[in-house]
Amino acid sequence: RDWSSDVCSSDLEDLGPDALIAIPPTEAKSVDDFKRYYEALGGAARRPLFVQTTGGAKGITPPVEMIAELARKFPHLGYVKEEAEPVVERMLALAKERPAVRSLFSGAAGKGMLYEWRLGMDGTMPGAPFSDIYVRIWDAWQAGEKEKAREIFSKLLLMINLDTVIPGTRQYIMKRRGVFQTMVSRRSKFALSAKAVEEIEFCYEGLRPYRKF
C-alpha cells in the first residue's frame, strides 16, 4: 500500500504541536507496510515524531533494526515509545543506536519506569489518570531523591495493579477526578460493585499526600 497518499504534511504541521506520535498502521499486512508508513510520515513531518511500537496490526512488531534505520534516514523520527515485549531488552538494543535514536520512552502505565530510568532511558508515556503523580515521581528522581521517588511510585503501583484486578478502575478514577462525567465510552461500560469501589478508594487514599487535586 502507498501510505504517502494518506499523509498530508499541512495536517501534520499547521497545528504547530511540539511533537507527534503515531501508532503503527492497523491495516498493515507486514513489517514492510510498517516501514513504508513511517517513511511517509517522516517525509511529511518536520517536527519530532515518536514511533509507537504497539497498537497497530496484531501480530506485527516493528523490529529494532527497522526503527534504527528510520531514525538514521529521518533524524526527526528518532523518538520511540517502546511497549513491545520484551520491553527492557528492546530499549537496551535501541539505546545502542544512539545518537540516531534520540529518546527512548516506555508506556504500559510506567510500570517499569524507575528501572528504565536507572538504565539510562529518557522517560515514560503513561495514561492520564495520575499525571500529577508521575510528575512528582519524575521531579523527585531528577532531584536525586530516589527514596522519595520509590515511596510515591510504590503507592501508584497499587492503583496500576488494581486496574488489572478490577477492570474499570482507570475509568472510575477519571470520573472521580472530574475529567469525565461518566464511565461509559465507545469501547466499554463498567458497573463496579460497592466492594470494588471501596477497594479503589482504599488504594487511592494512599496517593492523597502527592495529589494536586
Secondary structure as UniProt FT lines:
FT   HELIX           3..6
FT   HELIX           9..13
FT   TURN            14..15
FT   STRAND          20..22
FT   TURN            26..27
FT   HELIX           31..44
FT   STRAND          49..52
FT   TURN            58..59
FT   HELIX           64..73
FT   HELIX           75..77
FT   STRAND          79..82
FT   HELIX           87..95
FT   TURN            96..100
FT   STRAND          103..106
FT   HELIX           108..110
FT   TURN            111..112
FT   HELIX           113..118
FT   TURN            119..120
FT   STRAND          123..124
FT   TURN            129..130
FT   HELIX           131..142
FT   TURN            143..144
FT   HELIX           146..165
FT   TURN            167..168
FT   HELIX           169..176
FT   TURN            177..178
FT   HELIX           194..205
FT   TURN            206..207
FT   HELIX           208..210
//
